[in-house]
């Protein structure tokens, strides 16, 4: 018979942590009795590995909670007739999009933005910051530096390691993984694009679209031509 569990509570009550523990427990108790291959990633490992990625992209510091989930999620775990783990799917709801471009003084944007600038990324491929065309200074990116940029209870460098490992466990190819990182970096970079009024018209224009400008870097990270991108924005 299907069973459901509703985890609810006010901010900071422990919803995120309890959800992780429930998923980990169910993955453990539903593991098949067969020997686990050391080379092959198990289904239960993959289910547990969804947490670091969801937290990186969906959690942020608020005034009441350093690791607050800014979205709702419905997690459905499937079992075989004999009670073994068969699969899992997750539906997310209502991500707080406004946090991407603006934060209160005591709050922070989503963890992934700050992870991208961490030293651990230097050992990923030829360097994550190089791949994502990011500088070393988070304050170069207005979208993610209006509030706090560091959280005492969170080690962003360590969290990047967990995120990277989770992508690998879930079977993301290198291209898929770097596409996620690069599009995330593009969102940060868009905040630096500046538009000016064109003549006496209400039309806007962006003159700085070279490869070393914010507009040029954002376009490159999205895999499109900078001139065409700005034209589409100003059309």
C-alpha positions in Angstrom: 0.0 0.0 0.0 1.3 3.5 -0.9 2.5 5.6 2.1 3.0 9.3 2.3 4.9 11.5 4.7 4.3 15.3 5.1 7.3 17.2 6.5 6.2 20.7 7.5 7.2 23.4 9.9 8.3 27.0 10.2 11.6 28.3 8.9 14.5 26.7 10.7 12.4 23.9 12.2 14.4 21.2 10.4 12.4 20.2 7.4 15.4 20.0 5.1 17.5 17.9 7.5 14.6 15.6 8.3 13.9 15.0 4.6 17.5 14.1 4.0 17.4 11.6 6.9 14.2 10.0 5.7 15.6 9.5 2.2 18.9 8.1 3.5 17.0 5.7 5.8 14.7 4.5 3.1 17.6 4.0 0.7 19.4 1.9 3.3 16.6 -0.3 4.5 15.4 -1.0 0.9 18.8 -2.0 -0.4 18.8 -5.5 -2.0 20.7 -8.3 -0.2 23.0 -8.9 -3.1 26.7 -7.8 -2.9 27.2 -4.2 -3.9 29.7 -3.6 -6.7 32.5 -1.3 -5.9 32.7 0.1 -9.4 29.0 0.4 -10.2 27.1 3.2 -8.5 24.0 1.9 -6.8 20.5 3.3 -7.1 20.4 4.1 -3.4 23.7 6.1 -3.8 22.1 8.1 -6.6 19.0 8.9 -4.6 21.0 10.1 -1.7 23.2 12.1 -4.1 20.3 14.3 -5.2 20.5 16.2 -1.9 23.8 18.1 -2.5 22.6 19.3 -5.9 19.2 20.3 -4.7 20.6 22.2 -1.8 23.2 24.0 -3.9 20.7 25.2 -6.4 17.7 25.6 -4.1 18.9 26.5 -0.7 20.1 29.9 0.7 20.8 31.8 3.9 17.8 33.7 5.3 17.6 35.8 8.4 16.4 32.8 10.3 18.1 29.8 8.8 21.6 29.4 7.2 20.4 26.6 4.9 16.8 27.3 4.1 15.1 25.5 1.2 13.6 28.2 -1.0 11.4 25.8 -2.9 8.9 23.0 -2.1 9.5 19.5 -3.3 7.5 16.3 -3.7 9.6 13.2 -3.5 8.2 9.9 -4.8 10.3 6.8 -4.0 9.3 3.6 -5.8 9.7 0.0 -4.5 9.4 -3.4 -6.1 6.8 -5.9 -5.0 9.5 -7.4 -2.7 10.2 -4.1 -1.1 13.5 -3.3 -2.8 14.3 0.2 -4.1 13.2 0.6 -7.7 13.6 4.3 -8.4 12.8 7.9 -7.4 11.4 11.1 -8.9 11.4 14.5 -7.5 9.1 17.4 -8.4 10.0 20.9 -7.3 7.6 23.8 -6.8 7.8 27.6 -6.6 11.6 28.3 -6.5 12.1 31.8 -5.0 13.3 33.5 -8.2 13.5 37.0 -6.8 16.5 35.9 -4.6 18.6 35.4 -7.7 18.8 39.2 -8.4 18.2 40.7 -4.9 19.0 39.8 -1.3 18.4 41.5 2.0 21.5 42.7 4.0 21.5 39.6 6.3 20.6 37.1 3.7 22.4 35.4 0.8 21.6 34.0 -2.6 21.7 30.3 -3.6 24.8 28.4 -2.4 25.9 27.4 -5.8 26.9 30.9 -6.8 29.5 31.1 -4.0 30.7 27.5 -4.5 31.8 28.3 -8.1 34.6 30.7 -6.8 36.0 28.2 -4.3 39.6 26.8 -4.5 38.4 23.2 -4.9 37.1 24.3 -8.3 40.7 24.9 -9.5 41.2 21.1 -9.6 38.1 20.5 -11.7 39.1 20.1 -15.4 41.3 23.1 -16.2 39.8 25.2 -13.4 36.1 25.9 -12.8 36.6 29.7 -12.6 38.4 29.7 -15.9 35.8 27.5 -17.5 33.0 29.7 -16.2 34.9 33.0 -17.0 34.6 34.1 -13.4 36.9 36.4 -11.3 38.1 35.7 -7.8 36.0 38.5 -6.3 32.3 37.7 -5.5 31.7 41.5 -5.3 32.3 41.8 -9.1 28.8 40.2 -9.4 26.1 42.5 -8.1 23.3 39.9 -8.4 24.8 37.8 -5.6 26.7 40.2 -3.4 24.0 42.5 -2.0 23.8 40.7 1.3 26.1 38.2 3.0 28.7 36.5 0.9 29.9 34.1 3.5 28.1 32.0 6.1 29.9 30.9 9.2 28.1 27.5 9.4 28.7 26.6 5.8 32.0 25.7 4.2 31.4 26.6 0.5 34.7 24.9 -0.6 33.6 21.6 1.0 30.1 22.0 -0.4 31.4 22.4 -3.9 33.2 19.0 -3.5 29.9 17.4 -2.4 28.1 19.0 -5.4 30.8 17.8 -7.9 30.7 14.3 -6.5 26.9 14.2 -6.6 26.9 15.2 -10.3 29.3 12.3 -11.0 27.3 9.8 -8.9 24.1 10.7 -10.7 25.8 10.0 -14.1 26.0 13.5 -15.5 28.5 13.6 -18.4 31.3 16.2 -18.2 29.5 18.3 -20.8 26.2 18.2 -18.9 27.9 19.0 -15.6 29.9 22.0 -17.0 26.8 23.2 -18.8 25.1 23.5 -15.4 28.1 25.3 -13.9 28.5 27.7 -16.9 24.8 28.6 -17.1 24.9 29.3 -13.4 27.9 31.6 -13.9 26.1 33.3 -16.8 23.3 34.2 -14.4 25.8 35.9 -12.1 27.5 37.6 -15.0 24.3 39.1 -16.4 24.1 41.4 -13.4 27.1 43.4 -14.7 25.6 44.1 -18.2 24.8 47.8 -18.4 22.3 49.4 -20.8 22.1 53.1 -21.8 19.3 55.1 -23.3 19.6 55.3 -27.1 19.4 58.9 -28.2 16.1 60.6 -27.3 14.2 57.3 -27.7 13.0 55.0 -24.9 15.1 52.3 -26.6 18.1 50.9 -24.7 21.4 49.8 -26.0 24.5 48.1 -24.7 27.8 49.2 -26.4 30.2 47.0 -24.4 29.8 43.6 -25.9 33.4 42.5 -26.4 34.7 39.1 -25.2 36.1 40.5 -21.9 32.9 42.4 -21.0 30.0 41.1 -18.9 27.8 40.9 -21.9 30.4 39.1 -23.9 31.2 36.6 -21.2 27.5 35.9 -20.4 26.8 35.3 -24.1 29.8 32.9 -24.4 28.6 31.0 -21.3 25.2 30.6 -22.9 26.8 29.6 -26.2 25.3 32.5 -28.2 26.6 35.5 -30.1 26.8 38.6 -27.9 25.5 41.0 -30.5 22.5 38.8 -31.2 21.8 38.4 -27.5 21.9 42.1 -26.8 19.7 42.8 -29.9 17.2 40.3 -28.6 17.2 42.0 -25.2 16.7 45.5 -26.6 14.3 44.7 -29.4 
